[in-house]
């Protein structure tokens, strides 16, 4: 009788979760596990919490729904707080199991966790599953992928790659091993129905994606995606993608079906194009790894020095530059910011305030409900000129951006009131 653990990481879903499906098909007893890591509760080097309240609430909602789904299959979720290695060593002592299935996350801290488990005698079965495209299908080895996104995209399109076909949710889940489950983390009504416009969980992800396609919003995506106010100007898939409540492959499959039924257009292409950017930042981690996390990134010069006084003005929305302040206040209040404003406020911090890009990146990690290690790192490197962009940085003219994206001042009025 084989017993194994399934370690849920950034893949809080049952549908299109190949590693979980493989575990369900391969073992006799399976213990699904989620580990809350104390290291993520600590403050950053810059003195603020690593994970802010907005993301915590969304994560708790997502885990709550995952547990409910697992229980519907007669399974459950072993949710515990602790160091990952210590948690699994304790579980191994209780079950005599040493096989762990999980998704592969190609970022330094996450790779280190798997390496520690492996060196401590655990058999690790980790599968790459967070990209829209199958890494094996690419027309180049990841270590030799084009540095420039346009070249990456052109080679992908030349080969006719669109997405890897999603897999179904398991039809059954192996029973739990004989083990005492920890007390359930009971969420209060406020957490379960938070005032945030995004509700965590796989069912919530499906509802949002379904209504987005039913209302034919992909058709206008390219025209509206740089707007600043409201829900419908962009897809808002990112919070659920970030926690793995849905997969980019399943979204791309729905997008393809939509194009077959309604016809392709600039909007549908641009939606796929943005999902491809997401893949690009993921695949870059296979090529450059830890280099992407240095102050100088892939460049020859380190980032700016950190100035706590300037940082407080920027992060609290008190710079005196109205569009920047409005954006930073929206971020702090809601845990969300439009893609356009993310670029503008990042540029302002780096180029106008001469700020440390890594501190800015860490602030986004703390605040964003849709924080994703690959996209966050990739976008900050891109703006700071520390990544693969041949232009060496993307400074934005704030006055020009204000005139283009908030000419009547309505956005600023909302957040500076």
Secondary structure by P-SEA (a helix, b strand, c coil): cbbbbbbbcccccccccaaaaaaaacccbbbbbbbbccccccccccccccccaaaaaaaaaaaaaaaaaaaaacbbbbcccccaaaaaaaaaaaccccbbbbbbbccaaaaaaaaaaaaaccccbbbbccccccccccccccccccccaaaaaaaaaaaccccccccccccccccccccccccccccccccccccccccccaaaaaaaaaaaaaaccccccccccccccccccccccccccccccccaaaaaaaaaaaaaaccccaaaaaaaaaaaaaaaaaaaaacccccccccccccccccbbbbaaaaaaaaacccccaaaaaaaaaaaacccccaaaaaaaaaaacccccccaaaaaaaaaaccccccaaaaaaaaaaaaccccccccbbbbcaaaaaaaccccaaaaaaccc
